[in-house]
Amino acid sequence: METGADLESLAAWMTAQDLGSGPIEQVVRLAGGTQNILLRFRRDGRDYVLRRPPAHPRANSNETMRREARLLRALAGSDVPYPALIAGCDDETVLGAAFYLMEPVDGFNPVGALPEPHASSAEIQHGMGLALVDGIAALGRIDWRAAGLEDFGKPDNFLGRQVTRWRSQLASYADFAGWPGPQSLPAVDRVGDWLERHRPAAFAPGIMHGDYHLANVMFRHDGPELAAIVDWELATIGDPLLDLGWLLATWPDGDGASAVSVTPWIGFPKADELVARYRAGSDRDLSAVGWYHVLACFKLGILLEGTHARACAGQASRDVGDRLHGRAVALLERAGRLTR
């Protein structure tokens, strides 16, 4: 099996960190995340999960690993469910990239077919949706300065930068030959203008996950509670209410905007129940929650359109590009409905 990591070098580094002795055994490559490598293994009677960048890392991959490890370290002692950090390595010479070791998570990802007892219980499914909201409510309650994350993001004018940032992203797709242009997303200009006019005047900065939805969490095998929030590579200090908006934007509601598929979808809460649950667990002002939902649709739609633009230029699968373009259009249409 291709592990994507030099296990002898890893073992030597672990020995130097007092993390057991002897060979690395029972190596299993885990699915999940984006292109990052996840390995579960056993050494000296203890189980570990290694997370490192892909074999051909992106320009910021090593910094991303360092940020993830720092964030997981900062979550220690909180009531946020997360994979506990064991140790991080900033030295890129050990494995050819920065990496970290974390505790394995005893849980499952819900995307696809639910296992039992979850599949047969509408009550458990309802609780899963509520637990999902509890995770980001807990994250937003953390005192990020006290957690040592003063320089982890740029919260000043965070909301004021959003529309300009994503409009610039959309404009950059003009570099891909064959892309029809922003007019392929008919509602995008009107939605962007609405966001600028209705932007909340103030917000309370906090830790954001940055990509919070059903594919980036694991649930316990024995009930509806979260086992862990995973894939922290986009975490920053910003407005935590955007995590709630992102959850709403990706929540299935039958309009084609969400690609998340969980079956059966019987007891999961409606979107307004998610908002009510967040309100019960947070002292944040939710009077503009619709704005965050619209912003998330706007941002996600523009991100998905990037694959369509690359497909138009022959740099991505045309089928995938067309499918994601359809989702982008549906997201902008949903945003348009929300603004009326």
C-alpha positions in Angstrom: 0.0 0.0 0.0 1.2 3.5 -0.9 1.1 5.3 2.4 2.3 8.7 1.3 4.7 9.0 4.2 8.2 7.7 5.1 7.3 5.4 8.1 10.9 4.9 9.2 11.4 8.7 9.4 8.1 9.1 11.2 9.0 6.4 13.7 12.4 8.0 14.4 10.8 11.4 15.0 8.1 9.8 17.3 10.8 8.1 19.3 12.5 11.5 19.8 9.2 12.9 21.0 8.7 10.1 23.5 5.8 8.7 21.5 6.5 5.0 21.9 9.1 2.8 20.4 9.4 0.0 17.8 7.8 -0.3 14.4 4.7 1.4 13.0 2.1 -1.2 12.3 -1.5 -1.7 11.1 -1.3 1.3 8.7 -4.6 2.2 7.0 -5.1 5.1 4.7 -8.3 6.9 5.6 -10.7 8.7 3.3 -12.0 12.1 4.0 -10.9 15.7 3.7 -9.6 17.1 0.4 -6.3 16.0 -1.0 -4.5 15.8 2.3 -3.1 12.4 3.4 -4.7 10.7 6.5 -3.1 7.6 7.9 -4.2 5.6 10.9 -1.6 3.4 12.5 -0.6 1.7 15.7 2.7 1.9 17.5 3.7 0.5 20.9 0.1 -0.2 21.8 -1.3 3.2 20.9 -3.4 4.3 17.9 -2.6 7.5 16.0 -3.8 9.4 13.0 -1.3 11.3 10.8 -2.4 14.2 8.8 -0.1 15.8 6.2 -0.3 17.6 2.9 -0.6 15.7 -0.4 2.5 14.2 -2.1 2.5 17.3 -4.4 1.6 20.0 -1.9 0.1 23.4 -2.8 2.1 26.5 -2.0 0.3 27.1 1.3 0.0 23.4 2.4 2.7 23.4 5.1 1.4 26.6 6.6 -2.1 25.1 6.6 -0.9 22.1 8.5 0.8 24.3 11.1 -2.4 26.4 11.5 -4.6 23.3 11.9 -2.3 21.9 14.6 -2.2 25.3 16.4 -6.0 25.5 16.3 -6.5 21.9 17.6 -4.0 22.8 20.4 -6.1 25.9 21.2 -9.3 23.8 21.5 -7.9 21.7 24.3 -10.2 21.9 27.4 -13.2 23.3 25.4 -16.5 21.7 25.0 -16.0 21.6 21.2 -15.8 18.0 19.9 -12.6 17.7 17.9 -9.8 15.3 17.3 -7.3 15.8 20.1 -3.8 16.9 19.0 -1.0 14.6 20.1 2.0 16.4 18.5 2.8 18.6 15.6 6.0 18.8 13.5 6.9 22.0 11.7 10.1 20.6 10.4 9.5 19.8 6.7 12.6 17.7 6.4 11.2 14.8 8.5 8.5 13.7 6.0 9.0 16.3 3.3 6.1 18.5 4.7 4.7 19.7 8.0 2.4 17.3 9.7 0.7 16.4 12.9 -0.5 13.4 14.9 -4.0 13.3 16.5 -6.1 10.9 18.4 -8.4 8.6 16.2 -12.1 9.5 16.3 -14.5 6.8 17.2 -17.4 7.8 14.9 -18.7 7.9 11.4 -19.4 10.5 8.7 -23.1 10.7 7.8 -22.9 11.4 4.1 -24.3 8.5 2.2 -26.3 5.8 3.9 -26.7 6.1 7.6 -25.8 3.1 9.8 -28.0 1.7 12.5 -29.5 2.8 14.9 -29.4 6.2 13.1 -31.0 5.0 9.9 -34.2 3.7 11.6 -34.7 6.5 14.1 -36.2 9.8 13.1 -35.5 10.9 16.7 -31.8 10.2 16.4 -31.7 12.0 13.0 -33.4 15.1 14.6 -30.8 15.0 17.4 -28.0 14.8 14.8 -29.1 18.1 13.2 -29.3 19.8 16.6 -25.9 18.4 17.7 -24.4 19.8 14.5 -25.5 23.3 15.5 -24.3 22.8 19.0 -20.8 22.2 17.7 -20.5 25.6 16.1 -22.3 27.4 18.9 -19.7 26.0 21.2 -16.9 27.0 18.9 -18.3 30.5 18.7 -18.3 30.8 22.6 -14.5 30.3 22.9 -12.5 33.3 24.0 -10.1 33.2 21.1 -7.7 35.7 22.6 -7.4 33.6 25.8 -6.9 30.6 23.6 -3.8 32.2 22.2 -5.2 32.9 18.7 -4.7 36.7 18.7 -2.9 36.6 15.3 -4.8 33.7 13.8 -7.0 35.8 11.5 -7.9 39.3 10.5 -11.2 40.1 12.1 -11.1 43.8 11.4 -13.6 44.7 8.7 -14.1 41.0 8.1 -17.7 41.4 6.9 -16.8 44.5 4.9 -14.3 42.6 2.8 -16.5 39.7 1.9 -18.4 40.8 -1.2 -15.4 42.5 -2.8 -13.3 39.4 -2.1 -15.7 37.0 -3.8 -16.5 39.4 -6.7 -12.8 39.5 -7.4 -12.7 35.7 -7.3 -15.5 35.5 -9.9 -13.9 38.1 -12.1 -10.6 36.1 -12.1 -12.3 33.2 -13.9 -12.2 35.3 -17.1 -8.6 33.9 -17.4 -10.2 30.6 -18.4 -10.8 30.5 -22.1 -14.4 29.5 -23.0 -16.0 30.6 -19.7 -19.1 32.6 -20.6 -18.5 35.1 -17.9 -20.4 36.3 -14.8 -23.7 36.4 -16.7 -23.7 32.6 -16.4 -24.8 33.3 -12.8 -27.8 35.6 -13.5 -28.5 36.7 -9.9 -24.9 37.2 -8.7 -24.7 41.0 -9.2 -28.1 41.7 -7.6 -27.3 39.4 -4.6 -23.9 41.1 -4.2 -25.5 44.5 -4.2 -28.1 43.4 -1.6 -25.4 42.0 0.6 -23.5 45.4 0.5 -26.6 47.3 1.4 -27.7 45.1 4.2 -24.4 44.2 5.8 -24.6 44.1 9.6 -23.1 47.2 11.2 -21.1 45.2 13.8 -20.2 41.7 14.8 -18.4 39.9 17.6 -15.2 38.1 16.3 -14.6 34.5 17.1 -13.3 31.2 15.8 -14.8 30.1 12.5 -14.5 26.6 11.1 -14.8 28.0 7.6 -16.4 25.0 5.9 -19.0 23.7 8.3 -21.5 21.1 6.9 -22.4 17.5 7.2 -19.4 16.2 5.3 -17.0 17.7 7.8 -18.2 16.1 11.0 -18.3 12.7 12.6 -21.1 11.4 14.8 -21.0 8.8 17.6 -22.0 5.3 16.7 -24.4 5.0 19.6 -26.5 8.2 19.3 -26.9 11.6 17.8 -24.0 13.4 19.4 -21.0 14.7 17.5 -17.9 12.7 17.9 -15.7 15.3 16.2 -15.6 18.3 13.9 -12.9 17.6 11.3 -11.1 19.3 8.4 -10.0 22.5 10.0 -7.9 23.8 7.1 -10.1 26.9 6.6 -10.4 27.9 10.2 -9.8 31.5 11.1 -10.9 34.4 13.3 -13.9 36.0 11.7 -17.6 36.1 12.2 -18.8 32.7 13.6 -22.3 33.4 12.3 -20.9 32.7 8.8 -20.5 29.1 9.9 -24.2 29.0 10.7 -24.9 30.6 7.3 -22.7 28.0 5.6 -24.6 25.2 7.3 -27.9 26.7 6.2 -26.6 27.1 2.6 -25.6 23.5 2.5 -28.6 22.1 4.3 -30.8 20.0 1.9 -34.1 21.6 1.1 -35.0 20.1 -2.3 -34.0 23.0 -4.5 -30.8 21.5 -5.9 -28.5 23.9 -4.0 -27.0 21.2 -1.7 -24.8 18.3 -2.8 -25.0 16.7 0.6 -26.8 13.4 0.4 -27.8 11.6 3.6 -30.2 8.8 3.5 -32.7 8.3 5.0 -33.6 12.0 5.5 -36.6 11.5 7.8 -36.2 13.3 11.1 -33.5 15.9 10.4 -34.6 19.4 11.5 -35.8 22.1 9.2 -33.5 25.2 8.7 -35.5 27.3 11.1 -35.0 24.7 13.9 -31.2 24.9 13.3 -31.4 28.7 13.8 -33.5 28.3 16.9 -31.0 25.8 18.4 -28.1 28.1 17.7 -29.9 31.0 19.4 -30.5 28.8 22.5 -26.8 28.1 22.8 -25.3 31.5 21.9 -25.6 35.1 23.0 -24.8 36.3 19.5 -27.2 38.7 17.7 -29.1 36.6 15.1 -31.4 39.4 13.9 -29.5 39.3 10.5 -29.1 35.5 10.2 -30.7 35.7 6.8 -27.8 37.9 5.6 -25.3 35.2 6.6 -27.3 32.6 4.7 -27.3 34.8 1.6 -23.6 35.5 2.0 -22.8 31.8 2.2 -24.9 31.0 -0.9 -23.1 33.9 -2.7 -19.6 32.7 -1.7 -20.2 29.0 -2.3 -21.8 29.6 -5.6 -18.8 31.6 -6.8 -16.4 28.9 -5.5 -18.3 26.2 -7.4 -18.4 28.2 -10.5 -14.6 28.1 -10.5 -14.7 24.4 -11.4 -17.1 25.2 -14.3 -14.7 27.9 -15.5 -11.8 25.4 -15.5 -13.9 22.8 -17.3 -14.8 25.3 -20.0 -11.0 25.7 -20.5 -10.5 21.9 -20.6 -8.8 21.9 -17.2 -11.5 19.9 -15.3 -14.1 17.3 -16.1 -16.9 18.9 -18.2 -19.5 16.7 -16.5 -18.3 17.8 -13.0 -18.1 21.4 -14.2 -21.6 21.4 -15.5 -23.0 19.7 -12.4 -21.3 22.3 -10.1 -22.5 25.1 -12.3 -26.0 23.9 -11.8 -25.5 23.9 -8.0 -24.0 27.4 -8.3 -27.0 28.7 -10.2 -29.4 27.0 -7.6 -27.5 28.7 -4.7 -27.7 32.1 -6.3 -31.4 31.6 -7.0 -31.9 30.6 -3.4 -30.0 33.7 -2.3 -32.2 35.8 -4.6 -35.4 34.3 -3.0 -34.0 35.0 0.5 -33.4 38.7 -0.4 -37.0 39.3 -1.5 
